[in-house]
Amino acid sequence: MADVLNDPDARDEPAPPESDPRDEPAPFGTVVALTAASAVAVMVLAALLSHPPNLKFLLFGPIVLVVFEVAVHEVWWKRWWGAIPGAVIGLAAYFEGRAALADIVGDGWAHPLAYVTAWALFAVVFAWCSRYPRRF
């Protein structure tokens, strides 16, 4: 102990910087996989229902999952901006993809495939955007 107090090199070492949990991005693989899986689950439930589900039902699962992931992993609120471009890209992929897929696989499969793809793209863009900006 006395050597540490008398050694100038030992006293001048800076403490290792502590990481701020707000700088941790949304976990990419987890957010994308769980969002896509929840979209698949919503489509399976929609297929099993006797009447078509309303819009709230179609949005509930994936949105709640993304909010849960962000809250659990303490992503800084200023880094949630990725939800906006993610929603734009997801909606564009859904509407354009649904029309294109209807020609290829038919109307019955076009909606579920476009829905799951749109939510997966939303999650990819959101998780990627959550890496920027970082706090300093």
N, C-alpha and C positions, 0 to 999 in steps of 0.2 A: 504494500500500500504506500509506503514511504517513497518507493521508486517512482510510482505513478505520479505522486504529487510533485516530485523534484524534476521529473522528465518533462521538458517543455514541449516535446512532440506529442506526448500523450494528452496533455491538457488542451492543445490547440485543435484537436480533431473535431470537425463539425459533427453534430449529431445527424444521424441518417434522417432524411426528410420523411415525414409521415405522409402516407397517401390519404387524400381526402376522398371519402366514399362517393362524393358527388362527382368526382372525376372519372369514376368507373362507368364505362359505357354499358348499354344494355347488352346482355350476353347474346351474341349474334346467333349461334346455332340453336340455343334454347328458345329464343323469341321466335325465330323463323319456324322451327319444327313444331312448337306448341301452337302457334297461330295457324299454321297450315292444318295441323291435326284437329284443332277446334273447328276450323272451317269444314273439314271433312265430316266431323261429327254433326255439325249443323245441317249439312246436306243430307246425311243419312236420316236424321230425325225428320227433316222436311219431306223426304221420300216416304217415310212411314206414316205421316199424318194424312188424314182423309181429305182435308181441305188445304189449299195453299197457305203457307205462313205469311204473316205480314212483315213489313220492313224491319220492325223492331226485333223480331225474332231472328232475322237473318244477320243483323248487326250485333246482337247481344254477345254471343260467345267470343268471337275474335277481339272485339273491343275490350271486354272485361279482362281477357287474358293479357293483352298488351298493357293495360293499366296496372294489373296485378304485378307483372314482371317489373315494370318501372318502379312501382312503390316498394317492392321487396328489395330491389337492388339499388335503391336510393339514387336513381339517375337525377342529376340536377335539373330543375325545372326549365332552365334556359336552354337545355339540350333536347327538349321535347319538340323542337321545331321540325324535326324530321317527320312528324305526323302529317304535316301539310303537304310536302311533296310526295310522301308515301300515299296519301289519300288520292292525290291527283293522278299519280301513275297507276294506282290500283283501279280507280274508276275508269280510266282510259283503257286499261287492259281488259277490264270486265266488259265494257260496252263494245269495244272493237273486237275483242277476242270472242265474245259470244256470237257476234254476227259472222265472223270468219269460221268459227267452229261449227256453226249451224249448217254451213255448206258442206263441211267435211264429215262430221259425225252425226248430224241431225239435231233437231231441236231438243230432244229428250236428254241428250248428254251435254249439249252446249252450255246450258245454264250451270250445272254443277262444276264442270271443268273450268269455266271462266270464273266462277265464284271462288273456287279454291286457289286458282292461279292469281287472281287479283289480291286476295288476302296474303298469299305468300310474297308477292311483290311488295305489298305495303309493309310487311314485316322486314323484308330485306332492306328497303330504303330507310325505314325508321331506325333499325339497328345500326346501319352504316352511318346515318346522320348523327346518331347519338354519340359518336366519337368526337364531334366538333361542336362548338369550341371547348377547349379545356380551360379550367380556371388556373391562374398563375399565382 
